[in-house]
Amino acid sequence: MRVVKMRDIKKRIPDASVAFGFFDGIHLGHQEILQHMLSSSPASKVVLTFDKHPRDVIFGIDKVKYITTKKQKEEIFAQMGVDYLLYIDFDETVMNMDPRRFVTEYLLKKIDIKKMTIGFNNRFGKAGAGDNALLKQIGAEEGFDVEAVAPVKFEGQVISSTAIRKEIENGNIERANQMLGREFYLCSRVIDGKHLGRKLGFPTANMQMPKKLIMPQNGVYLTKTCVAQRAYYALTNVGINPTFVNHPYRIETFILDFEGDIYGEILPIYFLKKIRDEKNFENLDELKKQLYNDTDYAKKYIKTLH
């Protein structure tokens, strides 16, 4: 898959089927759009997206916490069979562009669009004035087909990135994963910590906090990770570990049935289920007892997954 900034395209991409959207999370609704694009007849399979969420420009930087990083998006798109991932630099010029000009002068000059696939509520151009009706009109005039894909629902609710962010923030990882169609995950480098877990018999990998990525509600989670291409279950604490004074907000992962030095490595952490909220224990013995209970619970639950 080629990853290209729109402004850097020198040669017009030929015979293109285009999926257009921001696609944060690449959830089941997004996947439906992408599968329609991938199964269509034009030879070049193209995802057209923005380099940042429009709300970050409209309302100011860091207004949106993302479900997926750019790197995660690129990995998922490549696995799906996308040929081109095109990033549009979303700035005030693009934000204020007339929607018709955005399509006819900005997109069609770079892409020979034969078909464009979009979500049911797609909006574009200045003040969101461009909608699917206008896009279909432009398509009829310029010679490309437009398909608006119906929403995908989960338990009667339209699946959206906003809804998934809310579930993650509330610790409802299982619901979030069902709407994503995969496990919510993050990748982070293992850094040196205070070795507090090791002293209790539960050595943890302390992880750097990914910037701009949404974090699950504070608590202890059953997770999965991969070390040296081998998969392991793990217990991951997200939060401040209130038993210890002035403990920084951090991700700490205790990998089950694993021993080894992984400092400096980048590990994926796949969130499966919230086990409990963070607790402030009166002493280390209480904390240690709870950690044994968490581990026992996790191992029993893991057996139900196989």
N, C-alpha and C positions, 0 to 999 in steps of 0.2 A: 504493500500500500504506500502510495506517495502522499506525504504530508506537505502541503504547500500553502503559503499565505496568498490570498487572492491577488494582492498587488504584485506578486512575483511571477505570476503566470505570463509567460512570453508567447506561448503557442496555444491557440484556442483548443480546449479539450473537445474532441469530436464525439458525436453520437452518444449523448449523455443522458442517463437516467439519474435524477437528482432527488435526494431526500433533504429537505430544508427544515432546520430547527436548531434549538440550542442543545437538546438531548442530554440534559444533566441527569445522570443516573442510568441512562439507557434502559429504562424500566420496560415493563411489558407493553405499555402503550407505544413507546418509542420503537420497540422491537417490531411491533406490527407495521409501523410506517416503514421501517428499514427493510423488512421482508417483502413488502409490496414493491419497494424500489428494486431490491436485488433480484426479484423474480420477473421483472419486466424485460422487454426485448432489447432496448438499447445496450450497446456493448460496454460503454464506460459507466461503472457504478460509482456515483459521486455522493458524498455527504458534504453539505454546505452548512457551515455553522459560524458562530461568532467566537472571537478569542476570549471574550469575557461576557458575563451576564449583562444584558441591557440595563438592569436595575442598578448595577454598579456605576454606570455612567449617568443615568437619569437622577439617582438619589445620592450619589457619592460613593467613594471607594469602600469596599468591604461591607456592603449591605447584604450580600448573599453568601451564605455558607454552602459550598458545593457538596454534592453527594459523590461525585467522581472528579478526580484531577484530570488534567489534560492527558497525562501519560496513561492513566487508566482508560480513558476514552479511546485513545489511539490503539491500545492493546485489544480492546473489545471490538472496535470497528474492523481491525485487521483480521481478527479471528472470524468475523462474520462474512468476510469476503469483499469488503469495500476496496475499490481501486484507488480512489482519490479522496483525501480528507482536506477540504479547503477551508481555511480560516479567514473570515472577514474581520479586519481590525475595527471593532465597534467603537466609534468615537462620536463627537457631536456632529460631524459632517454626515456620517451615515445615519445617525439618529434623526437628523432633520431633513433627510433627503425625501423628496416626493416619491411615493411608493411606485408609481409608474416608471419614473426615471431610474429608480433603484433596480428594477427588473430589466428594462430595455437597454439602458446605457451602462449599467454597472455589472449585471450578471451575464447578459447575452453576448457582450463583447468578449468575455473570457471563456464562456461555455456554450457549446452547441447543444442546447437543451432540447431533448425530444419528449421527455416526460418529467414532471415534477410531482413528487409525492409529499404531502404535508399533513399536519394534524388538523383535527376538526375545528380547532379554535385559533388557528394561525393568524397572527397579526404582524405587519411590517410597515416600515416607512414612518414618516413624520406623524407623531401623536398616535401611532398605531392605526393610521387611516387605511392602510392596505389590508384587505381581508381576502378570504378565499374566492368570493364572487368576483372581485377585481382581478385576482390572479387568473381565474378561468377566462375572463374576458381578454386579458393580455395574451394568454396562451392561444386563444382562438385567433387573435390578430397576428401573432408572431409565429404560429405554427408548432406549438408544443402542447401536449396533453397535460392536464392537471387532475390529480386524484387526491381528494380529501378523505383521509381514513377515519372511520368512526371511532369514538372513544372505547377503550378497554376498561371494564369495570371489575372491581374486587368487592365482594359482599355488598353490591349495590352502589358502591362509591366509584366515581371516575378516578382512575389511577393518574396521579400527577406527581411531578417532582415536589411540589409544595406539600402535598399530603404525606409523601414518604419522608421528607425532612421532619415533619411534625412527629411521625411515628418514631423516628430515630432519636429525636430530642427527648421523647417521653419514655425511651427505653423499650419500646415495643418492637424489638428487632425482628421477631418472627413475622409479624405483620408486614414490616418494611421489606423483608426478604421475599415474602410472597408477592408483593407488588413489583419488586425489582425483577423477579424471576431468577434470582441468584443471590448469593450472600453479599451483604454490605461489607466492604473491606477497606483497609488502609495499608499503605506500605510505609515503613519508617525505619530509620537507622537506629540500631541498638547503641545506647550511650552508657557511659559509666555512671553509676548512681552511688547511693550511700551504703549499699549492701545490707540494708535492713532485713530484706527477705531472706537472704542467705543465713543470717544469724538465727532466724527462726526455723530454718530447715526448708524454706521455700524460696530458692533463688529465682529472682525475676529478671527478665530482660526489660530494662528501662528504655522507653521509646521516645524519640523526638516527636513533638506535636506537629502534625502536618498543617501547614498554613492554609487557610481558606476552606479546609474540609470540615464538614459538620461532624460534631462529636456526639456519641450516644450519651444519654443521661448518666450521671455519676452512678457507679455501682460495679458489681462483679459479674462478668459474662463468661459463658462457655464460648470458646473460640477455636479456630484451627489456624495452624501456621505451617510453614514449610522450611526445613533446614536441610541444606545439601540435597535438595530434590526429594526429601522424604517428608511425608505429611505427619503432623502431630496434632493432637488435641491439646488445648491449653485453657488456663483460667486467666482472664484479663481484667485488671482493675482500672477503671477510668475515674479519675478524680484527685482529691487532695490527701487521701489516706489520713483522716482526721485524728487517728490515735497518736500520730507523731506531730509534734509542734512544728509549725512553719514548713510543712511538707509541700513542695510545689505541686501544682496541677500537672498530672502526668498519666501516661499509659504505662502500666507495668504488667508484664505477661509471664506467668509461671507455666512452663511447657511440661506437660505430663510425660513421665517416662523418658526424660532426656537429660543427658549430662554433656557438657562441652562448653567451650569458649566461643561466644558468638559476638563479642564486642566489635562494633564497626560494621557488622553485616546489616543489610537491608532485608527486613522480614515482612511478609504479608500477614496481616491479621484479619481473619474472616470471622465476623460476629454471627453466632448461631442463636444464642438465647441468653436473656438476662436471668441470673441466678438470684441476686438479692441487691438491695440498696447498700450504699456505703454506710458503715457504722463507726461510731466512736467507742472503742473498747476501753474499759477502765485500766487494764494492764495488758502486758504482752502475752501472758498465759491465756487470757480470754481470746485474744486475737489469734493465737496459735491454734487453740481449740476450734475456733470458727473456720480457720483455713483447712484443717483436717476434715471438718464437716463439709465444706465446699468441695473439696477433692472427692470425698466419698459420693456426694450427690452427683458430681459431674461424671464420675466413672459409671455409676448406675444408669444415668441418663444416656450416656454414650452407647451402652449395650442395647438400648431401645432403638437406636438409629441403624442397627445392622441386622 
